[in-house]
């Protein structure tokens, strides 16, 4: 199919998914790279409690919190102050 025809179908609101080859599709900036990080035991315990409370994995909590911090830093939005009562040793 020519690009002009494809564009016209899209503009007309037609279902163009049969015309797409998604077998090699990738999400931009979503390539994974494994890293190893050592955490103190108290951090692992805190992460596990939070993960259990949220019903997600420890890795998910770490990813979410890092993403929030990086987005806040990129947009220069101040982060919420740390919660009081957090056990830091």
MODELLER restraints for C-alpha pairs under 7 A, 6 or more apart:
rsr = mdl.restraints
at = mdl.atoms
rsr.add(forms.Gaussian(group=physical.xy_distance, feature=features.Distance(at['CA:9:A'], at['CA:16:A']), mean=6.87, stdev=0.5))
rsr.add(forms.Gaussian(group=physical.xy_distance, feature=features.Distance(at['CA:10:A'], at['CA:16:A']), mean=6.41, stdev=0.5))
rsr.add(forms.Gaussian(group=physical.xy_distance, feature=features.Distance(at['CA:47:A'], at['CA:58:A']), mean=5.96, stdev=0.5))
rsr.add(forms.Gaussian(group=physical.xy_distance, feature=features.Distance(at['CA:48:A'], at['CA:58:A']), mean=5.74, stdev=0.5))
rsr.add(forms.Gaussian(group=physical.xy_distance, feature=features.Distance(at['CA:51:A'], at['CA:57:A']), mean=5.46, stdev=0.5))
rsr.add(forms.Gaussian(group=physical.xy_distance, feature=features.Distance(at['CA:51:A'], at['CA:58:A']), mean=5.35, stdev=0.5))
rsr.add(forms.Gaussian(group=physical.xy_distance, feature=features.Distance(at['CA:51:A'], at['CA:61:A']), mean=6.08, stdev=0.5))
rsr.add(forms.Gaussian(group=physical.xy_distance, feature=features.Distance(at['CA:72:A'], at['CA:78:A']), mean=6.66, stdev=0.5))
rsr.add(forms.Gaussian(group=physical.xy_distance, feature=features.Distance(at['CA:72:A'], at['CA:79:A']), mean=6.65, stdev=0.5))
